[in-house]
Amino acid sequence: MLKKALILASVILLCFGIMMAATRDARFAVEESRVLDEPRQAIWSVLVDVNAWPQWWPGVAAAELDPAWSRGAMLLLTLEGRAQKAPAIVDLCQQGSHLSWSSPGVLGSTIRTQLRLEKTSSGVLVSMENSLDGPQAFLARFTGKETFSQYQKQVLQALQESLMARGPGTETEKGI
């Protein structure tokens, strides 16, 4: 009986190792966009005001940026219902157009969030992309697309509602 259990455990570990090696370079990404009829600077001001995210960003219980929006800065996020993990690290901040940060996922994966603003003829296109790189991406393909998409739609809707609640002419100029 012990020998069978050891053989079974060995086979499971071997299969897990093969799965980890085979999915090391896997990638999964979902993007949603929404055109907002607000000034680009007003939208940018809301996005870079990390301390205010819990007031409008669904699922964010607390957020803090140390020291400021710049490559390598730490983004400390506490999500509702989840224990705080390692901080996210800012990958990119292009004034008025692009924010990106990444954090460690499970099984050695990386989770990345990107927000982009692009002026269009009908307003400002706000795009949100969440991506997973590594073994977690392989698993997310089976269950994650709809979940990520729905969440992104909620975030973009909440952003729009937050901007509308501010009213015209009330945006604050936030520097980075």
Secondary structure as GFF3:
##gff-version 3
##sequence-region A 1 176
A	DSSP	alpha_helix	2	22	.	.	.	ID=ss1
A	DSSP	beta_strand	27	36	.	.	.	ID=ss2
A	DSSP	alpha_helix	40	48	.	.	.	ID=ss3
A	DSSP	three_ten_helix	50	52	.	.	.	ID=ss4
A	DSSP	alpha_helix	53	56	.	.	.	ID=ss5
A	DSSP	beta_strand	60	66	.	.	.	ID=ss6
A	DSSP	beta_strand	74	79	.	.	.	ID=ss7
A	DSSP	beta_strand	88	94	.	.	.	ID=ss8
A	DSSP	beta_strand	98	104	.	.	.	ID=ss9
A	DSSP	three_ten_helix	106	108	.	.	.	ID=ss10
A	DSSP	beta_strand	110	120	.	.	.	ID=ss11
A	DSSP	beta_strand	123	133	.	.	.	ID=ss12
A	DSSP	alpha_helix	135	143	.	.	.	ID=ss13
A	DSSP	alpha_helix	145	166	.	.	.	ID=ss14
###
